[in-house]
């Protein structure tokens, strides 16, 4: 049975998003929520934003993952760090060393089996597959096939990104560990029921 792994749009302020977050989480229980911070936030503003979101998420038993900010995740009491495919500040092994074994470490690998294997060897707690080429249809099929293969062959959990409700149901039908719906899920989660 696949579990939901939600991702926020890039946020600059918590105020507008908090009511939406509370409303959606009142009816849906994801395993985790990936918090994406908008560009240009000062450390103080980022800390305040995380401080507003964190209790809403963690008080419901949902893991709060922070994208691309290991030091901030440690400092603000997040449950883990998710490294996007564009993250270049450090390699997976160095981030694992930085955050220790207490925090979860997820790594986005696009649709690369080699990158997934390497991330697993370097200390990732889960792998995230998502289309990484302009040809959306072909990339989506590659992600679905790779995520399905990974979940059959590997013990390390996999998250697979779905851009549409149909993709989400297909991935859930393949017994992918976690399905990450597109951020448009927040507008209306009804069609996304797995």
C-alpha positions as CSV (number, residue, x, y, z in Angstrom):
1,X,0.0,0.0,0.0
2,X,1.5,3.3,-1.1
3,X,1.6,6.2,1.3
4,X,1.3,9.9,0.5
5,X,4.3,12.2,0.6
6,X,3.2,15.8,0.2
7,X,5.4,18.6,-1.1
8,X,4.6,22.3,-0.6
9,X,5.0,25.0,-3.3
10,X,8.0,27.2,-2.6
11,X,7.0,29.3,0.4
12,X,8.1,32.8,1.3
13,X,5.5,33.3,4.1
14,X,3.6,30.8,6.3
15,X,0.5,33.0,6.8
16,X,-1.3,32.3,3.5
17,X,-0.4,28.6,3.4
18,X,-1.2,27.7,7.1
19,X,-5.0,27.6,6.7
20,X,-4.7,25.5,3.6
21,X,-2.2,23.2,5.4
22,X,-4.4,22.7,8.4
23,X,-7.5,22.1,6.3
24,X,-5.8,19.5,4.1
25,X,-4.1,17.7,7.0
26,X,-7.5,17.5,8.8
27,X,-8.7,15.1,6.1
28,X,-5.4,13.5,4.8
29,X,-2.6,11.8,6.6
30,X,0.6,11.8,4.6
31,X,3.6,9.9,5.9
32,X,5.7,13.0,5.3
33,X,5.7,16.6,4.1
34,X,8.5,18.2,2.1
35,X,8.8,21.9,2.9
36,X,10.2,23.9,0.1
37,X,11.5,27.4,0.9
38,X,11.2,30.2,-1.6
39,X,14.4,31.8,-2.9
40,X,15.9,34.8,-1.2
41,X,14.6,34.1,2.3
42,X,16.8,35.4,5.1
43,X,17.9,32.9,7.7
44,X,15.6,34.6,10.2
45,X,12.6,34.5,7.9
46,X,13.3,30.9,7.0
47,X,13.5,30.0,10.6
48,X,10.2,31.8,11.4
49,X,8.5,30.1,8.5
50,X,9.6,26.6,9.6
51,X,8.6,27.4,13.1
52,X,5.1,28.2,12.0
53,X,4.7,25.0,9.8
54,X,6.5,22.5,12.0
55,X,4.1,22.1,14.9
56,X,1.1,21.8,12.5
57,X,2.8,18.9,10.7
58,X,4.7,17.1,13.5
59,X,1.8,17.3,16.0
60,X,-0.1,15.0,13.6
61,X,2.7,12.4,13.5
62,X,3.8,13.5,10.0
63,X,7.6,13.8,9.3
64,X,8.7,17.2,8.3
65,X,11.4,17.2,5.7
66,X,13.3,20.3,4.6
67,X,14.6,20.7,1.1
68,X,18.2,21.5,0.5
69,X,19.0,23.0,3.9
70,X,20.7,20.5,6.2
71,X,22.0,23.0,8.8
72,X,18.6,24.7,9.0
73,X,16.8,21.3,9.3
74,X,19.0,20.5,12.4
75,X,18.6,23.9,13.9
76,X,14.8,24.1,13.5
77,X,13.9,20.6,14.7
78,X,12.9,19.1,11.3
79,X,12.7,15.3,10.9
80,X,15.0,15.2,8.0
81,X,16.5,16.7,4.8
82,X,15.5,16.1,1.2
83,X,18.2,16.9,-1.4
84,X,16.8,18.0,-4.7
85,X,18.4,16.9,-8.0
86,X,19.8,20.5,-8.2
87,X,21.5,20.5,-4.8
88,X,25.3,21.0,-5.2
89,X,26.5,22.3,-1.8
90,X,27.7,18.9,-0.6
91,X,27.5,15.3,-1.6
92,X,25.2,12.8,0.0
93,X,27.9,11.2,2.2
94,X,28.9,14.7,3.6
95,X,25.2,15.6,4.3
96,X,24.7,12.3,6.0
97,X,27.8,13.0,8.2
98,X,26.5,16.6,8.9
99,X,23.0,15.5,10.0
100,X,23.9,12.3,11.7
101,X,21.7,9.2,12.0
102,X,18.9,10.9,13.8
103,X,17.5,12.8,10.9
104,X,16.1,11.2,7.7
105,X,17.9,11.8,4.4
106,X,16.1,11.7,1.1
107,X,17.8,12.1,-2.2
108,X,16.1,13.0,-5.6
109,X,17.8,11.1,-8.4
110,X,15.6,12.0,-11.4
111,X,15.2,8.8,-13.3
112,X,18.7,7.4,-12.9
113,X,19.2,3.9,-11.5
114,X,22.9,4.6,-11.1
115,X,22.3,7.8,-9.1
116,X,19.8,5.9,-7.0
117,X,22.2,3.1,-6.2
118,X,25.0,5.6,-5.4
119,X,22.7,7.7,-3.1
120,X,21.8,4.5,-1.3
121,X,25.4,3.5,-0.8
122,X,26.3,7.0,0.4
123,X,23.7,7.0,3.2
124,X,20.3,8.0,1.8
125,X,17.2,6.7,3.8
126,X,15.0,6.9,0.7
127,X,15.3,7.7,-3.0
128,X,13.0,10.0,-4.9
129,X,12.3,9.4,-8.6
130,X,10.9,12.2,-10.8
131,X,11.0,13.0,-14.5
132,X,14.1,15.0,-15.4
133,X,13.7,15.4,-19.1
134,X,11.6,17.7,-21.3
135,X,9.8,14.8,-22.9
136,X,7.3,14.4,-20.1
137,X,5.4,11.3,-21.3
138,X,8.6,9.3,-21.9
139,X,10.2,10.5,-18.6
140,X,7.0,9.6,-16.7
141,X,7.0,6.1,-18.1
142,X,10.7,5.7,-17.2
143,X,10.1,6.9,-13.6
144,X,7.2,4.5,-13.2
145,X,9.1,1.5,-14.5
146,X,12.2,2.4,-12.5
147,X,10.2,3.0,-9.3
148,X,8.4,-0.3,-9.7
149,X,11.6,-2.2,-10.3
150,X,13.3,-0.5,-7.4
151,X,10.5,-1.4,-5.0
152,X,10.6,-5.0,-6.1
153,X,14.4,-5.4,-5.9
154,X,15.6,-3.0,-3.2
155,X,14.9,-2.6,0.5
156,X,15.6,1.2,0.5
157,X,12.2,2.9,0.2
158,X,11.3,4.9,-2.9
159,X,9.3,8.0,-3.4
160,X,7.9,8.6,-6.9
161,X,6.6,11.9,-8.2
162,X,3.2,12.1,-9.9
163,X,2.2,15.1,-12.0
164,X,-1.4,13.9,-12.4
165,X,-3.9,11.9,-10.4
166,X,-3.8,9.1,-13.0
167,X,0.0,8.8,-12.6
168,X,-0.4,8.7,-8.8
169,X,-2.9,5.8,-9.0
170,X,-0.6,4.0,-11.5
171,X,2.3,4.3,-9.1
172,X,0.2,3.2,-6.1
173,X,-0.9,0.2,-8.2
174,X,2.8,-0.7,-8.6
175,X,3.2,-0.7,-4.8
176,X,5.7,2.2,-4.8
177,X,6.4,3.0,-1.2
178,X,5.5,6.7,-1.3
179,X,3.7,8.7,-4.0
180,X,4.5,12.4,-4.2
181,X,1.7,14.3,-5.9
182,X,2.4,17.6,-7.7
183,X,2.1,20.7,-5.6
184,X,-1.3,21.4,-7.4
185,X,-2.6,18.7,-4.9
186,X,-3.1,21.5,-2.4
187,X,-5.7,23.2,-4.7
188,X,-7.9,20.2,-4.7
189,X,-6.8,16.8,-3.3
190,X,-10.1,15.1,-4.3
191,X,-9.0,13.6,-7.6
192,X,-5.7,12.4,-6.1
193,X,-7.2,9.6,-3.9
194,X,-4.9,6.6,-4.2
